[in-house]
Each structure stands twice: as structure tokens, then as C-alpha cells.
């Protein structure tokens, strides 16, 4: 457990991508099986414990610490694992003789009954130091928050492969290296990932040259997706020939992969998470032999519904008939990755697109349609279409794809570009600030902001926790501390009136009606675009302005 705790601790304090890769690579090379497999499962988000809940951690610590003191401490620190790790009182009389191994913790939690978990946690917390306790609780709750994506963890795993096949050493002799090994790309790991199970013994055996690659032929598997780079209008258009590219709308849903092969039907998000359970109606309606890359949307009467409608069905394990009827789901096809068992990813986009057109026509379904191409001859024509798309608010921009591009996993530079529409902007006044988590737990970094009502009062319209630099965070944090008027645990109410307040220029992707919010609206993906130290609070936007913008968005306009 100590090595895993040290890994998490160093990852949390490291900002460099390459440094994180080296840390994980070195851990996976040195840690024994099955510890390293469980660690990889944890880093990729594939490890969870159904019997262990955060409430059990609270009960365990409140059995040894005054609950009020713990509550105050938690409010100040802002992170449950860090608070418990620091405040836990170790009783020497209860301290075990040794620290638990990572595999011991995982295997015990996987088989434990709910009423056994608290006792297990207390024993392990007694045995570990503060860093070990913090890592244990991060493992149990599943919220590592160490700045490492699942793909980056898999990239580090690919790096453990030696240059040559290791040969078994004879007694008293050093091991020798045999035949050379080809490097492993992270896409190869992602290709077989859904056929693997933690603690990934067969994966490590392949990576280290001790066995063949695990089979990627399991029906229903996920294919690593191809992503696009944001286009730089000032630079890229001068170098690119519009005749080399196809254009299509970037629909405002979620990217998915619909897989139907060998009698297996699955729907994956772009990160490889299976979401089939939330869309049983869609899975029943799809009847083909192939793999489609597309966008998941809610469509009624031929019109794409706002993203808020799709959100009603996302992140659900099951859905009822009422939801299915109210929010009918559709896959809008972008690309064809497999056709009747043939892998088409190595074909140029022009050929894949032609096959996709025939494929969708051959499998008519109200739950499957084809994303239309956008005809254009010059970049100027495309600029005008992007600014005022005929499809309305359902398109959040354009995609540009080279006609000759193959389907490459990852984000290769050059073949595909995304060209999102400019965000909406509003000026709003800071109302509340809350402590962040992890490295931001000492700063007020989560901000609720509002606009003026007709009565001259502020009403909240959104919350954001990014879009500013570290230096700006320090300045905002000082403003919050200097101008606090009320406190509610980790939240502070900040002075905000017609004569005084801090104005944020807020960028966001959309607005939707929301009866749960006092203002009646909710923002999609808000972030701080600019801090308006120069702007008087009375000049911030009004709720009337926000509602007018919402009406324009619903009508298909509202953005320059």
C-alpha cells in the first residue's frame, strides 16, 4: 500500500504530463502482481466497491473524533480523504503489526458485506501513516483527483515494455535480453481493453513480452475514437486547401459508438464507458452488423432537441417508459468503423463516407440517420455558415475532415479540425464562493454569480470553477476573504450590491429553462472568460437580457 500511496501523492503534486507518465510507468514496472493491476484499474476508473460508501468513513472518524470538530475541519480542508487522513487519532494499542498490501485491501473490499466495511477501514487507518490513509480513502471513494486521465494511465502502461524479450536467468547468472520487441501504442491497449479484466495479468504479460497480445476480436468491443484539433483561423486557413476537406455540423449531443456484431449490441461514450442501459429503446431498434461512430441526440419531429433533453437520460442505469417516450434517442452517424466484420478504419474518409451512406440507407430506422455534409467551395462560405447555421442551435460548430484521412485513434494533427461557434457572453456579479478540492482546497475557487432583476436584486444564473489563471485565483480569493458578509460552512457570501461587487465576463455554450433554479435558467458549460475589475457592478447584465437571449437561442439564433 505504501508504494501506491507514494504514487498518488507524487501524482497529485506533479503538473507535468511527461513527469506523470514516468511516475506511473516506473510504478508499474516495479510493483508486483496483482498490486500493479489493481492500481491501474484504480487509475483508469475501472475499480469500484459497492459495499463501501463515504458515509461509512464519516461514521468511523466520528466514533473517535468529536463530530463538531470533524465538521469544522472538513469545512476548512474541503476534501474528505485529506481531512480524515490528517485528523485520524491512531491508538497504539490497536495498531496492527504491519501495513496492508494494496491487493489485500482491494480483495477484502470486493468481498466484504456492508456491515463489515467500517471495521476494515478502521483497522487499515490505524495501520497506515497520513499519506497511506489519504490514498486508502481515495481508493475507497473512487475519486483520486490526481490529474491523470484513463488514457494517460494506459499510455504509461504501454511504456513499460522493454526493448527486448527478457530471457529467464540461470541460477547465479544475470538475466539476458533476447529478441527485440516492437513498441506498443496506447491505441493497441485501448483496442483490447474491454476484453480484459483487472488485475490485468494477461495485459502485463503481453506488454513485457512474455505472451502474445490478448485477443481484440471479442464482439461488441470498443474502438478507440479519433479526435480533432481546434482550428486556428488566423493560421490554418492560409495553409489549407478547402478542396481537400469535407465539412459537417458538430451536433450538440454526445459522441458515441454504436456496436452491433456477433449478436452483441453496445453503446459506448467517447471514453469507452458503456451507456447501453440508459437507452434500451435505441439498442432494440438498431439492427445491423457493424460499428458506427456518431452523435447521440434527442430528436422530435425531425428536429434536434436541446442538450438539456438528452441530459434527462444520461447517467442512468435504467429508464422507464415515460422517459423513453418523452426523450426519444437517435444516433446520427458520422463514420463507419466496421462493415459486416470488415474493419474499415484504414480506408480514406471519402470511401468510408460513401460506404456509410449506403450502410444507413440499407438499414432504415427512425433511431439511425446520416449526418449531412455541408457543401462549400471557399473558407469564406464556411465562415458565413458557421456564423448563421440553418440548423439552428442544435449545431455547436463545424467539423472539417480531410477526404484522404484514415481513422486514427487519438488526436493526430492535421486530418480533422473542430471549429466551434463563438461562446455566448454575459457580465455577471460574484455572489458566493466555495472552497475547492485537492490542491485548491485552501482557495475559494468555485464561484456562483448572478444578474440583476427588475427589483434591483441579484439572482444566481450559474457557477464556474475554471477559466482563470493561478495568479487570478489568488486575487479573487483575497477579494472573497476581504469582502465576506456571511459564512455557510465552506461557502462565503460576498458583498454584492449596486455600488460594489466583482464582475465576471462569463462564457457559456448555451442556456436552458430550469424550474429548479431561482432565475428560471441554467447555463451550459460556464467558465470565467475575463475578470472585469474595471466594470461597476451596476453595469452587469440583467435577468431580462438573459431571458431574451434564451428566447433567441430557442429560436435558433442569439450568437454572433
C-alpha positions as CSV (number, residue, x, y, z in Angstrom):
1,X,0.0,0.0,0.0
2,X,2.9,2.3,0.7
3,X,4.2,2.3,-2.9
4,X,0.7,3.1,-4.2
5,X,0.2,5.9,-1.7
6,X,3.6,7.4,-2.7
7,X,2.5,7.2,-6.3
8,X,-0.8,9.1,-5.7
9,X,0.9,11.6,-3.5
10,X,3.6,12.4,-6.1
11,X,1.0,12.5,-8.9
12,X,-1.1,15.0,-7.0
13,X,1.9,17.3,-6.7
14,X,3.1,17.0,-10.3
15,X,1.7,19.1,-13.0
16,X,3.9,17.9,-15.9
17,X,2.2,15.3,-18.2
18,X,5.5,13.6,-19.0
19,X,6.5,13.5,-15.3
20,X,3.2,11.8,-14.5
21,X,3.8,9.3,-17.3
22,X,7.2,8.4,-15.8
23,X,5.8,8.1,-12.3
24,X,3.1,5.6,-13.4
25,X,5.5,3.8,-15.7
26,X,8.1,3.3,-13.0
27,X,5.5,2.1,-10.5
28,X,4.0,-0.4,-13.0
29,X,7.5,-1.8,-13.7
30,X,8.4,-2.1,-10.0
31,X,5.2,-3.2,-8.3
32,X,4.3,-6.9,-8.1
33,X,1.2,-8.6,-9.5
34,X,-1.6,-8.2,-8.6
35,X,-0.9,-4.9,-6.9
36,X,0.0,-3.1,-10.1
37,X,-3.1,-4.4,-11.8
38,X,-5.4,-3.1,-9.1
39,X,-3.5,0.2,-9.2
40,X,-4.0,0.5,-12.9
41,X,-7.7,-0.3,-12.5
42,X,-8.0,2.5,-9.9
43,X,-6.2,5.0,-12.1
44,X,-8.4,4.2,-15.1
45,X,-11.6,4.4,-13.1
46,X,-12.4,0.7,-13.5
47,X,-12.3,-0.2,-9.8
48,X,-15.3,0.4,-7.5
49,X,-16.5,-1.1,-4.3
50,X,-20.3,-1.4,-4.0
51,X,-20.3,-2.0,-0.2
52,X,-18.1,0.9,0.7
53,X,-19.7,4.4,0.9
54,X,-18.4,7.8,2.1
55,X,-20.9,7.7,5.0
56,X,-19.0,4.8,6.5
57,X,-15.8,6.9,6.5
58,X,-17.7,9.6,8.3
59,X,-19.1,7.2,10.9
60,X,-15.6,5.7,11.5
61,X,-14.0,9.1,12.2
62,X,-16.9,10.4,14.2
63,X,-16.6,7.4,16.5
64,X,-13.1,8.7,17.5
65,X,-13.3,12.5,17.0
66,X,-15.9,15.0,18.2
67,X,-18.4,15.3,15.2
68,X,-18.4,19.1,15.5
69,X,-14.6,19.3,15.4
70,X,-14.6,17.0,12.4
71,X,-17.3,19.0,10.7
72,X,-15.3,22.3,11.2
73,X,-12.2,20.6,9.9
74,X,-13.9,19.2,6.9
75,X,-15.4,22.6,6.0
76,X,-11.9,24.1,6.2
77,X,-10.0,21.5,4.3
78,X,-12.7,20.8,1.7
79,X,-11.7,17.2,1.0
80,X,-13.0,14.2,2.9
81,X,-10.0,11.9,2.4
82,X,-7.5,14.6,3.3
83,X,-9.4,15.7,6.4
84,X,-9.7,12.1,7.7
85,X,-6.1,11.3,6.9
86,X,-4.9,14.3,8.9
87,X,-7.3,14.1,11.9
88,X,-7.4,10.4,12.4
89,X,-6.2,9.6,16.0
90,X,-4.0,6.5,16.0
91,X,-4.4,4.3,19.1
92,X,-1.1,2.4,19.5
93,X,-2.9,-0.4,21.4
94,X,-5.0,-1.0,18.2
95,X,-2.2,-0.6,15.7
96,X,-1.6,-3.8,13.6
97,X,1.9,-5.2,13.3
98,X,2.1,-4.4,9.5
99,X,0.6,-2.2,6.8
100,X,-1.9,-3.8,4.4
101,X,-0.9,-4.5,0.8
102,X,-2.9,-2.9,-1.9
103,X,-4.2,-6.2,-3.2
104,X,-5.2,-7.2,0.3
105,X,-7.3,-4.0,0.6
106,X,-8.9,-4.5,-2.8
107,X,-9.7,-8.2,-2.4
108,X,-11.2,-7.6,1.1
109,X,-13.4,-4.7,0.0
110,X,-14.6,-6.7,-3.1
111,X,-16.0,-9.5,-0.9
112,X,-16.9,-7.6,2.2
113,X,-20.5,-7.2,3.3
114,X,-21.7,-3.7,4.1
115,X,-21.7,-4.1,7.8
116,X,-18.0,-5.3,7.7
117,X,-16.6,-2.3,5.8
118,X,-16.3,0.1,8.7
119,X,-14.3,-2.3,10.8
120,X,-12.0,-3.0,7.9
121,X,-11.5,0.8,7.3
122,X,-10.7,1.4,11.0
123,X,-8.1,-1.3,11.1
124,X,-6.3,-0.1,8.0
125,X,-6.5,3.6,9.1
126,X,-4.8,2.6,12.3
127,X,-2.0,0.7,10.4
128,X,-1.2,3.5,7.9
129,X,0.5,6.8,8.1
130,X,-1.2,10.0,7.0
131,X,-0.3,9.6,3.3
132,X,-1.3,6.0,3.3
133,X,-4.7,6.9,5.0
134,X,-5.3,9.5,2.3
135,X,-4.5,7.1,-0.5
136,X,-6.7,4.4,1.1
137,X,-9.7,6.7,1.3
138,X,-9.2,8.0,-2.3
139,X,-9.1,4.3,-3.4
140,X,-12.3,3.5,-1.5
141,X,-14.3,6.5,-2.7
142,X,-13.0,6.2,-6.3
143,X,-12.3,10.0,-6.5
144,X,-8.5,10.0,-7.0
145,X,-8.3,13.5,-8.4
146,X,-4.6,13.3,-9.2
147,X,-4.7,14.9,-12.6
148,X,-4.4,11.7,-14.6
149,X,-6.9,10.6,-17.3
150,X,-7.6,6.9,-18.0
151,X,-5.9,7.3,-21.4
152,X,-2.8,8.7,-19.8
153,X,-2.6,5.8,-17.4
154,X,-2.9,3.4,-20.3
155,X,-0.2,5.3,-22.1
156,X,2.1,4.8,-19.1
157,X,1.3,1.1,-19.1
158,X,2.3,0.9,-22.8
159,X,5.7,2.4,-21.8
160,X,6.7,-0.5,-19.5
161,X,7.5,-2.7,-22.5
162,X,11.3,-3.5,-22.6
163,X,13.3,-3.1,-25.8
164,X,13.9,-6.8,-25.9
165,X,12.3,-10.0,-24.7
166,X,13.6,-10.8,-21.2
167,X,15.1,-14.3,-21.0
168,X,14.9,-16.4,-17.8
169,X,18.1,-16.2,-15.8
170,X,20.0,-19.3,-14.8
171,X,20.9,-19.7,-11.1
172,X,23.8,-17.4,-10.2
173,X,23.7,-15.6,-13.6
174,X,22.2,-12.2,-14.7
175,X,19.2,-12.2,-16.9
176,X,19.8,-11.6,-20.6
177,X,17.8,-9.8,-23.3
178,X,16.6,-11.8,-26.3
179,X,14.8,-10.8,-29.5
180,X,13.8,-7.1,-29.9
181,X,10.2,-6.1,-29.2
182,X,8.1,-3.6,-31.1
183,X,6.9,-0.6,-29.1
184,X,3.2,-0.7,-28.0
185,X,1.0,2.2,-28.9
186,X,-1.8,3.2,-26.4
187,X,-4.3,2.6,-29.1
188,X,-3.4,-1.1,-29.1
189,X,-4.2,-1.3,-25.4
190,X,-7.5,0.5,-25.9
191,X,-8.4,-1.9,-28.7
192,X,-8.3,-4.9,-26.3
193,X,-9.2,-3.1,-23.0
194,X,-12.8,-4.3,-23.0
195,X,-11.7,-7.9,-23.3
196,X,-9.5,-7.6,-20.2
197,X,-10.3,-7.8,-16.5
198,X,-8.4,-6.4,-13.5
199,X,-5.8,-7.1,-12.3
200,X,-4.7,-7.5,-16.0
201,X,-2.2,-10.3,-15.7
202,X,-2.6,-11.1,-19.4
203,X,-2.1,-7.4,-20.3
204,X,1.2,-7.1,-18.4
205,X,2.4,-10.5,-19.8
206,X,1.9,-9.1,-23.3
207,X,3.5,-5.7,-22.6
208,X,6.5,-7.3,-21.0
209,X,7.0,-9.7,-24.0
210,X,6.1,-12.9,-22.0
211,X,3.0,-13.8,-24.1
212,X,1.1,-12.8,-27.2
213,X,-1.3,-9.8,-27.3
214,X,-4.7,-10.6,-25.8
215,X,-7.4,-11.1,-28.5
216,X,-9.1,-8.0,-29.7
217,X,-11.7,-10.0,-31.6
218,X,-14.3,-10.1,-28.9
219,X,-17.7,-9.0,-30.4
220,X,-19.1,-5.8,-29.0
221,X,-15.7,-4.2,-28.2
222,X,-15.0,-0.5,-28.1
223,X,-12.7,1.0,-30.8
224,X,-10.6,4.0,-29.7
225,X,-12.0,7.1,-31.2
226,X,-10.4,9.7,-33.5
227,X,-10.5,13.3,-32.2
228,X,-10.0,16.7,-33.8
229,X,-7.8,19.7,-33.1
230,X,-9.3,23.1,-32.7
231,X,-8.7,25.1,-35.8
232,X,-6.7,28.3,-35.7
233,X,-8.5,30.6,-38.2
234,X,-5.6,33.0,-38.5
235,X,-3.0,30.4,-39.3
236,X,-4.7,27.2,-40.6
237,X,-6.9,28.6,-43.3
238,X,-3.9,30.2,-45.1
239,X,-2.3,26.7,-45.3
240,X,-5.2,24.5,-46.1
241,X,-7.0,23.9,-49.4
242,X,-10.8,23.8,-49.0
243,X,-11.0,21.2,-51.8
244,X,-9.1,18.7,-49.5
245,X,-11.8,18.8,-46.8
246,X,-15.3,17.7,-46.1
247,X,-17.4,19.8,-43.7
248,X,-20.3,18.6,-41.4
249,X,-22.1,20.0,-38.5
250,X,-20.8,19.4,-35.0
251,X,-24.1,18.4,-33.4
252,X,-24.9,19.3,-29.8
253,X,-25.2,15.8,-28.2
254,X,-22.6,13.4,-27.0
255,X,-20.2,11.4,-29.2
256,X,-21.0,7.7,-29.1
257,X,-20.0,4.4,-30.8
258,X,-22.9,2.1,-31.7
259,X,-21.7,-1.5,-31.9
260,X,-23.7,-4.4,-33.3
261,X,-21.7,-7.5,-34.1
262,X,-21.9,-11.2,-33.3
263,X,-25.2,-10.8,-31.6
264,X,-23.8,-8.3,-29.2
265,X,-25.2,-4.7,-29.0
266,X,-23.5,-2.0,-27.1
267,X,-23.4,1.8,-26.9
268,X,-20.2,3.5,-25.8
269,X,-19.4,7.0,-24.9
270,X,-16.2,8.6,-26.5
271,X,-14.2,7.5,-23.4
272,X,-15.3,3.8,-23.7
273,X,-17.9,3.8,-21.0
274,X,-20.9,1.6,-21.8
275,X,-24.1,3.5,-21.6
276,X,-26.4,0.9,-23.2
277,X,-28.6,0.6,-20.1
278,X,-29.9,4.1,-20.4
279,X,-31.0,3.7,-24.0
280,X,-32.7,0.2,-24.3
281,X,-35.2,1.6,-26.9
282,X,-32.3,2.6,-29.1
283,X,-30.4,-0.7,-28.7
284,X,-33.6,-2.6,-29.6
285,X,-34.1,-0.5,-32.8
286,X,-30.5,-0.9,-34.1
287,X,-30.3,-3.9,-36.4
288,X,-27.1,-4.1,-38.4
289,X,-23.7,-5.8,-38.5
290,X,-21.1,-3.1,-38.0
291,X,-19.8,-0.2,-35.8
292,X,-20.9,3.4,-36.2
293,X,-19.2,6.5,-34.9
294,X,-21.8,9.2,-34.4
295,X,-23.7,11.6,-32.1
296,X,-26.3,10.7,-29.6
297,X,-29.2,13.1,-29.8
298,X,-32.9,13.5,-28.8
299,X,-34.9,14.2,-32.0
300,X,-38.6,15.0,-32.2
301,X,-40.5,15.6,-35.4
302,X,-37.2,15.7,-37.3
303,X,-35.7,18.5,-35.1
304,X,-32.8,18.0,-32.8
305,X,-33.9,18.8,-29.2
306,X,-31.7,20.9,-26.8
307,X,-28.9,19.1,-25.0
308,X,-30.9,19.5,-21.8
309,X,-33.4,16.9,-23.1
310,X,-30.6,14.4,-23.7
311,X,-29.3,15.0,-20.1
312,X,-32.6,13.6,-18.8
313,X,-31.5,10.2,-19.9
314,X,-27.7,10.3,-19.4
315,X,-26.0,8.7,-16.4
316,X,-28.9,6.4,-15.7
317,X,-28.6,2.7,-15.3
318,X,-32.2,2.1,-16.3
319,X,-35.0,4.3,-17.7
320,X,-38.8,3.9,-17.6
321,X,-41.3,4.0,-20.4
322,X,-42.3,7.6,-19.6
323,X,-38.7,8.9,-20.1
324,X,-38.2,6.8,-23.2
325,X,-41.4,8.3,-24.8
326,X,-40.6,11.9,-23.7
327,X,-37.0,11.9,-24.9
328,X,-36.6,9.6,-27.9
329,X,-32.9,8.9,-28.7
330,X,-31.3,8.8,-32.1
331,X,-27.7,8.1,-33.3
332,X,-26.7,10.5,-36.1
333,X,-24.0,8.7,-38.0
334,X,-20.6,10.4,-38.7
335,X,-18.4,7.4,-39.7
336,X,-18.3,3.7,-40.3
337,X,-15.6,1.8,-38.4
338,X,-16.7,-1.8,-39.3
339,X,-19.0,-3.1,-42.0
340,X,-20.2,-6.8,-41.8
341,X,-17.0,-7.8,-40.0
342,X,-14.6,-5.8,-42.2
343,X,-12.5,-3.2,-40.4
344,X,-12.9,0.0,-42.5
345,X,-10.8,2.4,-40.4
346,X,-7.8,2.1,-42.7
347,X,-9.9,3.3,-45.7
348,X,-9.8,7.1,-46.6
349,X,-12.7,9.1,-45.3
350,X,-14.1,9.6,-48.8
351,X,-14.6,5.9,-49.1
352,X,-15.8,5.4,-45.6
353,X,-18.4,8.2,-46.1
354,X,-19.7,6.6,-49.3
355,X,-20.0,3.2,-47.5
356,X,-21.7,4.9,-44.5
357,X,-24.3,6.5,-46.8
358,X,-25.1,3.1,-48.3
359,X,-25.0,1.4,-44.9
360,X,-27.6,3.8,-43.3
361,X,-29.8,3.5,-46.4
362,X,-29.7,-0.3,-46.2
363,X,-30.7,-0.3,-42.5
364,X,-33.6,2.2,-42.3
365,X,-34.6,3.0,-38.8
366,X,-36.2,6.0,-37.0
367,X,-33.3,5.7,-34.5
368,X,-30.5,6.0,-37.0
369,X,-29.8,8.8,-39.5
370,X,-27.0,10.2,-41.5
371,X,-25.2,13.5,-40.6
372,X,-25.4,15.6,-43.7
373,X,-22.3,17.1,-45.3
374,X,-22.1,20.9,-45.6
375,X,-21.4,21.9,-49.3
376,X,-18.9,24.7,-49.7
377,X,-16.2,25.9,-52.1
378,X,-14.3,28.6,-50.1
379,X,-13.4,29.2,-46.5
380,X,-15.4,32.4,-46.7
381,X,-18.6,30.5,-47.4
382,X,-17.9,28.3,-44.4
383,X,-17.3,31.3,-42.2
384,X,-20.8,32.6,-43.1
385,X,-22.5,29.2,-42.5
386,X,-20.8,28.8,-39.1
387,X,-21.9,32.3,-38.0
388,X,-25.6,31.6,-39.0
389,X,-26.2,27.9,-39.4
390,X,-29.6,26.9,-40.9
391,X,-29.8,24.0,-38.5
392,X,-30.2,26.4,-35.5
393,X,-28.9,26.0,-32.0
394,X,-28.5,22.2,-32.3
395,X,-25.2,22.7,-34.1
396,X,-22.4,23.9,-31.9
397,X,-20.0,24.4,-34.8
398,X,-18.4,22.6,-37.7
399,X,-16.1,19.6,-38.3
400,X,-13.5,19.6,-41.1
401,X,-12.2,16.2,-42.3
402,X,-9.6,15.5,-44.9
403,X,-11.1,13.4,-47.7
404,X,-8.0,11.2,-47.6
405,X,-7.8,10.8,-43.8
406,X,-7.8,7.3,-42.3
407,X,-9.5,6.8,-38.9
408,X,-6.6,7.1,-36.4
409,X,-7.1,6.7,-32.6
410,X,-6.2,9.7,-30.6
411,X,-5.8,13.3,-31.8
412,X,-3.5,13.3,-34.8
413,X,-2.5,16.8,-36.0
414,X,-3.8,17.7,-39.5
415,X,-6.6,15.3,-40.6
416,X,-9.5,16.6,-38.6
417,X,-10.4,20.0,-37.2
418,X,-13.2,21.2,-35.0
419,X,-14.4,24.8,-35.4
420,X,-16.9,25.6,-32.6
421,X,-19.1,28.6,-32.7
422,X,-18.1,31.5,-30.5
423,X,-19.5,31.2,-27.0
424,X,-22.2,33.3,-25.5
425,X,-21.0,36.1,-23.2
426,X,-22.7,37.8,-20.2
427,X,-21.4,40.0,-17.4
428,X,-22.4,38.7,-14.0
429,X,-21.6,39.7,-10.4
430,X,-19.9,37.3,-7.9
431,X,-22.3,36.3,-5.2
432,X,-20.9,33.3,-3.4
433,X,-17.5,31.5,-3.3
434,X,-16.8,28.0,-2.1
435,X,-13.5,26.2,-1.3
436,X,-12.1,24.0,-4.0
437,X,-10.9,20.4,-3.7
438,X,-7.4,18.9,-3.7
439,X,-4.7,21.4,-4.5
440,X,-7.4,24.2,-4.4
441,X,-8.7,23.3,-1.0
442,X,-7.0,26.4,0.5
443,X,-8.6,28.7,-2.0
444,X,-12.1,29.9,-2.7
445,X,-12.2,28.8,-6.3
446,X,-15.8,27.8,-7.1
447,X,-17.9,30.9,-7.9
448,X,-21.6,31.5,-8.1
449,X,-22.6,34.6,-10.0
450,X,-25.8,36.4,-10.7
451,X,-27.6,39.1,-12.8
452,X,-29.9,41.9,-11.8
453,X,-33.7,41.5,-11.6
454,X,-36.2,44.3,-12.2
455,X,-36.4,44.8,-8.5
456,X,-32.6,45.6,-8.3
457,X,-31.7,42.3,-6.7
458,X,-29.2,39.7,-7.8
459,X,-30.4,36.3,-8.8
460,X,-27.9,33.4,-9.4
461,X,-27.6,32.2,-13.0
462,X,-24.5,29.9,-12.9
463,X,-21.5,28.5,-11.2
464,X,-17.9,28.2,-12.6
465,X,-14.6,26.9,-11.3
466,X,-12.2,27.4,-14.2
467,X,-11.2,29.9,-16.8
468,X,-8.8,31.9,-14.7
469,X,-5.0,31.7,-14.1
470,X,-3.4,30.7,-10.8
471,X,-2.4,34.4,-10.2
472,X,-6.0,35.5,-10.9
473,X,-7.3,32.8,-8.4
474,X,-5.1,34.3,-5.7
475,X,-6.5,37.8,-6.4
476,X,-10.1,36.6,-6.4
477,X,-9.5,34.6,-3.2
478,X,-8.2,37.7,-1.5
479,X,-11.3,39.6,-2.7
480,X,-13.6,37.0,-1.3
481,X,-11.8,37.0,2.1
482,X,-11.8,40.8,2.3
483,X,-15.4,41.2,1.4
484,X,-17.2,38.3,3.0
485,X,-20.5,39.2,4.6
486,X,-21.8,35.7,5.7
487,X,-20.4,32.2,6.0
488,X,-22.2,28.9,5.5
489,X,-19.7,26.1,6.2
490,X,-17.2,26.1,3.2
491,X,-19.3,28.8,1.4
492,X,-18.9,32.5,1.8
493,X,-21.4,35.1,0.7
494,X,-19.6,38.1,-0.8
495,X,-20.6,41.7,-0.8
496,X,-22.5,42.4,-4.0
497,X,-24.8,45.4,-4.4
498,X,-25.4,48.2,-6.9
499,X,-22.5,50.2,-5.7
500,X,-19.9,47.4,-5.1
501,X,-19.1,44.0,-6.5
502,X,-16.8,41.9,-8.6
503,X,-18.0,41.4,-12.2
504,X,-17.1,38.4,-14.3
505,X,-17.4,38.1,-18.0
506,X,-18.9,34.6,-18.2
507,X,-18.6,32.5,-21.4
508,X,-21.0,29.6,-21.9
509,X,-22.3,27.2,-24.6
510,X,-26.0,27.6,-24.1
511,X,-29.0,28.3,-21.9
512,X,-31.9,26.2,-21.0
513,X,-35.1,26.6,-19.0
514,X,-34.8,25.2,-15.4
515,X,-37.6,25.4,-12.9
516,X,-35.1,24.2,-10.2
517,X,-33.2,27.5,-10.5
518,X,-34.4,30.7,-9.0
519,X,-33.7,32.6,-12.2
520,X,-35.5,30.0,-14.3
521,X,-32.5,29.4,-16.5
522,X,-29.4,27.2,-16.3
523,X,-26.1,27.7,-18.2
524,X,-24.3,25.0,-20.1
525,X,-20.5,24.8,-19.5
526,X,-20.0,28.2,-17.9
527,X,-16.4,29.4,-17.3
528,X,-14.8,32.7,-16.4
529,X,-13.8,34.4,-19.6
530,X,-12.5,37.6,-18.1
531,X,-12.4,39.3,-14.7
532,X,-13.9,42.8,-15.0
533,X,-12.1,44.7,-12.2
534,X,-12.8,47.8,-14.2
535,X,-16.6,47.4,-14.5
536,X,-19.1,48.7,-11.9
537,X,-21.4,46.0,-10.6
538,X,-24.5,48.1,-11.6
539,X,-23.5,47.7,-15.2
540,X,-23.7,43.9,-15.2
541,X,-26.4,42.2,-17.3
542,X,-30.0,41.8,-16.2
543,X,-32.3,38.8,-16.0
544,X,-34.3,40.4,-18.8
545,X,-31.3,40.2,-21.0
546,X,-30.7,36.6,-20.1
547,X,-34.3,35.6,-20.8
548,X,-34.2,37.4,-24.2
549,X,-31.1,35.6,-25.1
550,X,-32.7,32.3,-24.1
551,X,-35.6,33.0,-26.4
552,X,-33.2,33.8,-29.3
553,X,-31.4,30.6,-28.6
554,X,-34.6,28.6,-28.6
555,X,-35.5,30.3,-31.9
556,X,-32.2,29.2,-33.4
557,X,-30.2,32.4,-33.1
558,X,-28.5,34.6,-30.5
559,X,-24.9,34.1,-31.3
560,X,-22.6,36.1,-33.5
